[in-house]
Amino acid sequence: MRSWRRVARAVAGGSGCAFAVFLGVQSVPAQAFDLSSLDVFGLFTKKDEPPAVSATALPYRLDFDLGDAENAKALTRTLQDASLLYRLRQDAPPDGETLARRMAADLDPLVDALWSQGYFNADIAIAVDGVSLKVGQEPGAALVRAAEAHRNRDAVPITVRVQPGPVFKLRDVAVRETGGEAGAIADPEKVTRLKTGDPATSSALRAARAALVDNLRAQSRPLAKVVALNPVVDHATRIMDVTYVVDPGPLAGFGDVTIGKTDEIPPAVVRSFIYLEPGDPYSPKALSDTRRSIATIPAVGSVRIREDDKLDGYGNLPIFVDVTERPKRLIGFSARYSTIDGPAVKTYWEHRNLFGGAERLRLEGDIFLAPRIDGTKISKIDDFQRSDLGGRFSFSFLKPALWGSRYDWLLDGVATRQRVGTNRYGGYTARYANVTTAIQRRFSDTFSVQAGIEYERGQTSDVLGQVDYTLIGIPLSLKYDSTDSLLDPTRGFRVTGSVTPYPTFLGSTVGIFQAKGAFSAYYALDEDARYVLAGRIGLGSISGASLDEIPATRRFYAGGGGSVRGYAYRTLSPLGPDNQLVGGRSLFEASVEARIKITDTIGIVPFFDAGTAFESSIPDFKQKLQMAAGLGFRYYTGIGPIRVDIAAPLNPRKGDKPVALYVSIGQAF
């Protein structure tokens, strides 16, 4: 009869062996694809082939025989992960006695692996040429002779024969609290997600143990722990009862935050991005938000947040923060090609700690083939003109945490010559230079406001004529983001809004007032966020001047992968002479998605988009909205989902393609 301690170790992962079992439960066994049979040119290794026979060693070939057991492939991989014989199969022992001892040492880990998967009535034996070794037996002379009989002839054939039997089920799952105050776990079944009749596997029991601790920590109990996990197995009825002994620990707040290692980043800069205050209720989410907030500093490479193992004299938990610095300099080059936009090359250089205060300076230069908008095409080299080449140079400078405060200074500039549009719908040409400086105030990791001064001088030309202009404005903006992820949000909402007056008394040649805003919300229908509803609305308005007085670069256009999918980029707007796009003075965009995870890595996203730009300063919706629907596919990776969207216009215009394909990293919004 196996001891209670061994059952606890097997189901709770108290040994390294059981942990390895947990990782391998769903893996495909190595012998599922025999690559060695395809190794005609030596391209594949032969790790499953035993070493060559030798007079001084006993190589062996190991097989696992589970008969017709259900889930045999996954269970075989679990046994391989736990097996010393399997891990050392390329290290042939010198003699039969050593091999026999290795076989005997393998039995207990294999039993533990089976028990961790709920097979508590499993029968297991390791045999060589009919001579078997079972749990509790010492390897005898017959087993040694059977192994030695293969010396210098062939690999010793070792077979692990397993009859797993049925998986045991859970019956009673209890949570008992010690210390602290009773009733901290109000609904144990909801927290542990363990129900009567569930398989008694180690993965489920470990997940329940982690869930209990996470639930208590979310209640501001940072010292919560599971003191013991007590399983009781009834082999006759094939059931298991489990009792978790939990110490909730006291309620606590955050204590002092100590800044430790920061490399060459000033500690005051790091501290300005920490919004925890002593006495605030302890929260794992607050720590996660703090880590994410600090990571937004361009100079920071990694963030480590440690918690003290005891409370301070005020009943709060001290926190320690360490950061490592990223490489200071970055230089890069990229090239791309699009069937719509043609070829383009870009180079960039960045310094992430320019003056020793975590300042970032980034320089970028682009050269690209500007799309023609006059109906002509480049069909041979002689057709190329100087005006077909576009370029862009930009710089951005960020000084975070001015004098250790929560104010940041931003300075951005750009100079460009470009053509925007398509041959079919026309477009505009533009040359301009822009410089903007602003101060940003961070109130929290979710909310910030910004104010600055903008200067732009340029020239645009389109079907409405040429506009030579100077704009001097005062941009004001705000941003609120409570979502749980930048690239794959499942909960929370985002709000961005900006207003910029360009009054003539400051020197603008055309007095306009521009406003833009966007709102997106995300709602998970289940706790694991496998089903998420997402919606977005975008609005824009320009007032104070007629359409032909406003520079084409400032007018609104809709369409494309980040707007209304299914329509070409920036092709949704009012039409002017010769049915050429002229842009609008207002904008409306809306999108709705249902993000559905089929597996942990594969998802589908049915979606609906609508929108256009309007001639009036406020969307009046007398102009027809263009609508599209489609289906997206997602492949979830550690850095974010890879997005593939296929969209079709629902009310296409003449010339619109029936479908459009979009590929990118991250969700559409």
Protein Blocks (a to p, Z undefined) as FASTA:
>chain_A
ZZfklmmmmmnopafklmmmmmmmmpccfklpcfklmmmnopaccfkbccdddfkbccdd
ddddehjaehklmmmmmmmmmpmklmmmmmccfbfklmmmmmmmmmmmmmmmmmmnopak
bccdddeehiacdehiacdfklmmmmmmmgokbccdddddddebjadddfbdcdddeehi
ehklmblmlmnopaehiacdfklmmmmmmmmmmmmmmnopakgccfbacddddfknopac
ddddddebpaddddddddfdehjacfklmmmmpcbdehiacdfklmmmmmmmmmmpmklm
bdcddddfbdcfkopacdddddddddfbdcdddddddfklopadddddddfblnonopac
dddddddddddfehpacfbfklpcfklpccddddddddehihhiabdcdddddddddded
dfklopaddddddddddddddfbfkbccdddddddddddddfkbccdddddddddddddd
fbfbfklccbdcddddddddddfklopabdcddddddddddddfbfnopaccdddddddd
dehiafklpcfklmcceedjklcghiaehiaccddehhiaebjabdcdddddddddfblm
bccddddddddddfbfbdghlaccddddddddddddfkbccdddddddfbdcehiafbdc
dddeddfZZ
